[in-house]
Amino acid sequence: MLDSLRVKSIRLCTNNPRKVDDHAKHGINVVERLPLVIEPNEYNRFYLQTKALKSGHLLSPDGKPRLLEQSDRPIVRGMDDE
């Protein structure tokens, strides 16, 4: 789809590092990765841990908006531009 639209670069909302790599392999430059910040709770904690452990998703187990290995800046609702 992106190829048919002649898209060459994107900002990608994802926690999945493989998705970034796959786009690059297909000629789409990911200029920025926007992490999806999801605060764990009693209902989703196991699911989020599984995504991080088995799929390599870049998620913080305590819902922190930024992980040390992330070089990009997360966008969080209500966050200042600072």
N, C-alpha and C positions, 0 to 999 in steps of 0.2 A: 504494500500500500504506500509506504513512504517513498519507495523508488518510483512508483507511478506518478506520485505528486512532485517528484524531483527534489525531495527534501535532502539537504546535504548535512545539516547540523540541527541538534535539538537540545533542549533542556529536559531531562528525564526525571520524573517522580518515581523513585524506586528505592528499595533497600537491598535489592538483589544485584550483587556485583557481576554476576554472569550476564544479566540483561545488558549492562553497559558494554561488556566485552562482545556480546553477540551483535549489537548494533555496529560496533567498530568493524567487526569482521565483514559486515555487509555494506560498508562504505558510508555509514552514518556517523558523523562526529558528535559525540556527546560532550557538549561544551560545559555542561553543569549537571550534577546529580543533586536533585532535591530530595533529601531523605524524608520519609513519612514517619513522623514521630507519633508513636502509639504508647500510651501509658498502660502498663500492665495492671490488670485487676484480677479478681478471683476467677473470672470467667475466661479470660484470654491468656493468662500467664503461661500455661502449658503449651498452648498453640504457638505463642511468640518464641518460647524457648526452643521448641521443635524447629521452627523456621530458622532460627539462628544456628542451632547445632547441626541439623541435617542438611540444610540448604545453603548455609553460609551467609544468610542475610545479615546485614549490618544493623543489628538491633541492640539497644542497651537493655539489660535485664531489669533495670530499675526505672526505665522510662526517661532517662536523661535525654535532653534534646540534641546532644552532640557527643559523638564518640571520638576518642583520640585519633583513630585511624582515618577519620573523615577529614579530607582537606577542603571540602566545600562547606558552606554555611547553611544550616537548616533554616527553613522559614516556618515560624510558629505563629499561629494566630495571636494577635495582641502584642507581638514582639516589636520593639523599636528598631529603627534602622542602624543603631549604634553597633 
